[in-house]
Each structure stands twice: as structure tokens, then as C-alpha cells.
Amino acid sequence: MNSREKGKAGERAWRDWLRAQGYLKAFRGQQFCGLQGNADVVCPETPEIHYEVKRGERLDVYGAVEQARRDCGDKHAVVAWRRNNRAWIVFMPADTFARLLRGSDLVT
């Protein structure tokens, strides 16, 4: 599988993971020629999050987060990554994590 196909497969897999969590409207951003702000996956139920999706055995975490930050505009930059035969892991800048916590009922 070439890297482009692997990227598409990763985006579909992350979209499917979001759907399994109940975010049924999630879709691949590139299906619509990048009209959704260049996000790899767009989820209307989480409009404040910009998803950058990576698949591979190795990841430059800081590089991926910087790419997501460059592309996210005023949204929260989130990188979803998965190795083969492993569970998804999500990376984000600590300030993004703090803002998400403040917006939830986890912090009072």
C-alpha cells in the first residue's frame, strides 16, 4: 500500500472510530476538496476540533502537532495516530488540553 492510500485508510479508520463513539456525522475532509479547512476528518458534532490523522509505525509527534496547529485556524489542534495493530492515540498541545478541560464538566 502506498503512503497516499495508507493515509486515506487511516482517515477512514479514524472517521469510523468517531462514528463508533456516537459522532455519526464524521467524514473525511478531503472528500470535499478541502473545503472544511484542510482537516483530515471533519466532525460536525465537534466543530471546535481540527483532526489531523496519521498512520504509520513512527511519528514525529511535534511535527504532526505543528502541522495541525498551522492548519487549525481558531479550532483546537488534535492529532490522532495509530500504529498497525494498535489502538488510536491522540496528541494535542497542553494549552489545547487545558481549554478542552475547562469546557467540560471534568474541571469545576
N, C-alpha and C positions, 0 to 999 in steps of 0.2 A: 504494500500500500504506500503510495507516495505521500509526501507531507501535506499536500492540499486535501487529499481525500481523508487523511487521518484527522486533519483539523475539522473538516465537515462532520466526520463521525463523532468527534469529541463534542462539537456544538450540539449535535442531535442528542447525544447521550446526556449532556447537562440539561438541555431542554426537557428531556424525558424525566430526569431526576426531579426537576422543579415541578413538573406535572404530577409526579407521584406524591409530592408533598402537598398537593392541593392547588397549585398555581396553574390552573388548566389552560390559561391563555398564552403561556410562554411559547415563543417561536424564535427561530434563527433570524438574526438581524440581517444577514446578507441576502436572505430570500427577497428582500425588498430594496436591493441595491444600496444598502447603507443609509436609507432614509431615516433610520431611527438613531442617528448619532454614532454610527460605527460600532455599536455594541455587537459582540458575537451572538449573544442571546438577549432578547428583549422580553420582559415580563410586565405586562400592563398592571398586574396586581402589586408589583413592587417598583413603581415608576421612579423612585429616588435612587435606585441602584443600577449601575453600569456594570454588566458582566463581561469580563474578559475570560475566555476559556482556553485552556492549554492542555494538551495531551502529550505525553512522552515520558521516557524514563528519567530524564533530568530536566530541571527547570532553573533558570536564572530568576529567582524569586524577585529580587529587587528590580531587575529589568522588566519583568512582567507587570509588577505593580506600577512602575513608572509609565509603561505603555498605557495601562488602564487610566492612570491619573491624567495623562496627556489627552486622552480621548473622552473623558467622562463629563467635561463641562462642569455644571453645578451639581452633578449627581455624585453618589458615593462610589468610589472605585473598588471593585471586588474582583479578585482573580480566583477562578475555580480551576483546579488542577487534578489530574488523575493519572497515575501510572497504570500500566497494564495489570489487570487482575487485582487492583486495589480500590479502596473507597475514595470518593471525592474529598479533597481538602480545599478549604477556602482561605485565601490570604487577603489582607487589607491593611492599609496604614493604621497605626494605633489611633490617630485622631478620628478616622472614619469609624473605627470600632467604638470609641467613646461617644460619638454623635449618635450612632445606632442604639447604644445602650440608653442614652438619655431619652430617646424617642420611644423606648419600650417600657414595659412595666417591671423590668428586671432591676431598675435603679429607682429609688424613691428619694 
